């Protein structure tokens, strides 16, 4: 054993700032959920960005939107997660791999539960729309990868925060555009999915670190006991 501590899922330099972001994001998720609970039509904010009478996005951008949407489908998302976990096992270690699964998994489960709780629909009573699970998934994965990259590269607070929030913004914007363009979600659904990931991933990272540190401490105590 080298005695080198395992890299954390949540870099210490970002904990306070991402904690604040997570709280604000959670408040936004709740506020939007209360505002649009039980609705089946676009709200005022949604109409700023979409025209309900307009045709769907056309080629070649429709193909881009469909390809992006696939990344949030079961086959596409599973492929991305497996690739991320494999990369973590090869480069960053088990804690990082666990964080990928936990961060993405908890986010998707949270979004799914919120859909049933809020009950907002689009294109029929069976299509629950708030928050967007696709947007929550891709944003969560981007956040996880950016957090791990920040720790791996030893980035400071400013660079690390820029990378993490920038990755979340790009992933959320790309998937959010695809969902709205394909008529699968309202813009506020997308915003809710994005905020869900911002709220859940930092909290999950903290829990992963806390659990891993406790397990490491117990292993260290067991090793010392065996040497006596």
Secondary structure as UniProt FT lines:
FT   HELIX           12..14
FT   HELIX           15..36
FT   TURN            37..38
FT   HELIX           44..49
FT   TURN            52..53
FT   TURN            59..60
FT   HELIX           61..70
FT   TURN            71..72
FT   HELIX           74..91
FT   HELIX           94..118
FT   TURN            125..126
FT   HELIX           133..153
FT   HELIX           157..181
FT   TURN            182..183
FT   HELIX           187..227
//
